[in-house]
Amino acid sequence: MTELFDILDENGNKTGKTENKKIIHEKGLWHSAVHIWIYNSKGEILLQKRAMNKDYWPGRWDISSAGHISAGETPEHSVVRELEEELGIKVMLSNLKKIKIRKSTNSVPEINYYNNEFDHVFLFRFDGDISELKFEDGEVEKVKFISAERFEKELNDKELLKTYVPHRQYYFDIIEAVKKELIK
C-alpha cells in the first residue's frame, strides 16, 4: 500500500490534497516531516548511518531519527511512531521537546529529487545503551554517539563532511540547541 502525505502550501498550510512520496519529491511539493535529535547527559549527539538501500544519501550520517508525517497524522503522533520504527525506542510525547519548525529546501536534480519540507524538530534526552536499539525497518545501518566538539570538527573537515547528508548549517544549529539543553 502506498503511503500518502498531505501536500502543503509554501506557508505550511494543508491544501486538502495528498500524494505519494515519489511524486512529492519528483514535483518538489511542500510536505512535512519530523526530526528527532537524540542526545545524552554527556553532551553527545546520536547520529544514524542511513542504510545503503535508501533512495537519497545512502550510507551517510544524518539525523538521529526522521520521517515523513503521513496524511492526516499529527507531528506528535509521527515523532513517537518514527522513533519506534527506526530505532525501537518507545517514548512518551512528554519526554520529547519540540524546538522549532524548520522550512527546508534541497534538491539533487540528476536523480529528479526535489525536497520542500517543513520539519518539526524535537530533542530527546536518552542515556540508554545504544547497543540495545533495533533497526528492524531496514532504514538504519548503525548509530553512534558523537561529542558535540567532534561533530563540529567533522563538519569543518571537507572530506569528512562528504560522509554526512548535506545539512551542514542545520547540524551546527542542533549542536547549539543541545548545548543549551544541557546547561538548563
PyMOL commands that set and color helices and strands:
alter all, ss='L'
color gray80, all
select helices_A, chain A and resi 21-27+75-87+93-95+109-111+130-132+148-155+158-161+168-182
alter helices_A, ss='H'
color red, helices_A
select strands_A, chain A and resi 4-8+14-20+30-39+44-50+61-62+65-68+96-108+113-125+140-147
alter strands_A, ss='S'
color yellow, strands_A
deselect
rebuild
show_as cartoon
